[in-house]
Each structure stands twice: as structure tokens, then as C-alpha cells.
Amino acid sequence: MIEEVSAGGIVFFKDNILMLKKFNGDWVLPKGRVEGNETLNETAIREVYEETKAKVITVKYLGKINYEFNRTDYLGGVHINKEVHWYLMIARNMNCTAQKNEGFVEAKFLPFERTLKIARYDDERGIIKKAVEDRFHCFK
């Protein structure tokens, strides 16, 4: 089993959340693996930028989720135990561009109600709900 640690962001611009559409049609949040000596927050900011070109600031740490999956490559199958750390972030504007070389065909800021309907994974829906709640408390 391989252990992976990633970080990502629930990125707001006003009442909209940044989502990415993968080549297979799944809508997901921006995230990716920690590289070198990066902090989790640095990873989250870098991954949001690499995948969407959105410029963001971090507001707060939201928590982590864990899941397991099997990855198949040219060497066969590998079991992955993944830990993803999430940050509440604010974008400076709605400028974003899906990066095809990162596996995405579309990047959009969508109303949070819509993100809950289209998000591919239950754990991502859960962290979106937490981000919406925390954002309300941070900015009221």
C-alpha cells in the first residue's frame, strides 16, 4: 500500500465555488500531492494555481479526509491510502482556466448549491458544506 498526502482548496469568489471538470466528465475540487518540503498550505495554493490559474489567499484550514482506492498503471495495480487536507480560500477574481495538461477540460466558479449537486465524491460534498458554513461564520 502507498501512502499519499495531498492538499487542496475550496475556493470562493462571492457565493461561487471553483470546480474543475475532468476529461471523463467528473466535477472535482482542485487538489494535488505535496512536493518536497512544501507545507500543506503551500501545496494547496500551488495546486489551485497549477490546475486553474486562479490566484487565491487562504482563509483557514478546514480539515482532512481519508480514502483508499486502487490505481492501475503499466506496472499493474497499486493500493493507495490517500489523505487530503482542505483549505478555505478566496479568489481575487473569477479568472480561471482549466489546464488540459493537468487532466481538466473546464474550470468554473459555480453557485455552491450547484457544486453540491455536481461534485463527484461524497467526501468533497461534505467539505464543501463545511467550507460554506465556516465562510459564513468567518465573514458575518
N, C-alpha and C positions, 0 to 999 in steps of 0.2 A: 504494500500500500504506500502511496506517495502522499505526503502532507503538503498542501499548498495554502499560502496566505495571500489574500487579495484585499484591496480596498477600493471603495467607490463612493459616488455621491448621489444624493437626491438633490438635484439642482433646481431651484426655483427662480423664476422671473415673474414677479407679481403672484398670481394664483395659478401659474402654469408650472409643470414639471417637465424636465428634459428627458425624453425617451429615445431609444435607438431601435431601429428595425433591422434585424439580421437578414441575410440572404434567404433564409428559409421562411421568413415572414414573422418570426417571433419578435415581440417588443420587449426590450430589456432596459435596465438601468446601466449607465456607464460604470465599469469597474475593471480591475486587472491586477496582475501579480506584483508583489513587492519586488523591487530590483535593488541589488547591492545593499547599501546601508541606509536606504530611504526610511523615513518614518512612515507610519500608516497614513497620516495626513498628506505628506508629500506624494505618496503613491496615488492617493485618491485624486488630488489636484492634477497630477501628471496624466493619469488615465482619462479623466474627463476631457482634458485638453487634447490628448492624442486621438481619442475616439470621436470628438465632436468639434474641436477647435474653440469651444466655449471657454471664456475667461471667467473664473469664479473666485469667490472668497469663502472660506469655511466659517460657519457659524458655530457648530457644535458637533461633537461626537454623538452618534445615535445608538451604537451598539453593534453587535456582531451576530451573524447567522452561520450555521454549520450545515453542510450536506455532503453526501457521498454520491459518486457516480463512476461509471466505467468509461474510459476513453480508449478508443481504438485507433491505432496508427499502423504504420507499415511494419512495426515490430510485433503487433498483436495487441491484446487488451491489457489495460492497466487500471487498477482501482485507485481512485483519488478521494482523499478526505480533504474537503475544502472549507476554509474559514474565511469569511468575508466581513470586513469592518466597514461600516457605513457612516458617512458624514452628511449633515445638513449643510447645503451650500446655497449661495445666492450668486446668480449670474449678473454681470454688469449690463447686459442687453440680451436680446433674443437671437443674436447671431450665432449660428451653429451650422456645421456641415458634417454629414456622415462621412467617415473615412473608409472607403471601399477596401483599402489595404488592411484595415482592422476587422473586416468582415461585415460591414454595415452598409445598407443601401439608403437609409433615411434617418435624419435626426430632426426632432421636432419638440417644441415646447407645447404641451397639451394640458387642458384643464385637468386638475387632479382627479376629478370624478371619472374622466375618460381613462386615465392611466390605470385606475383600479380595475377597469373592465378589460383592458387590452394587455396588461402585464402578464407575461407568460408563466411566471412562477409564483406560487402562493407566498413563499418567504419574501419575495420582493414586494408583493402587495402589502404584506404586514409591515415592512419597513417604510413603505410609502405612507401608510396610515400613521405610523409613529412620527414621521417627519412632518406631516400636516399638523398633527396635534402639537408637537414641540414648536413648530414655527408659529402657531397661534399664540402659544404662551411666551415665546421669545419677543414677539413684536406687538403685543397688545398694549 
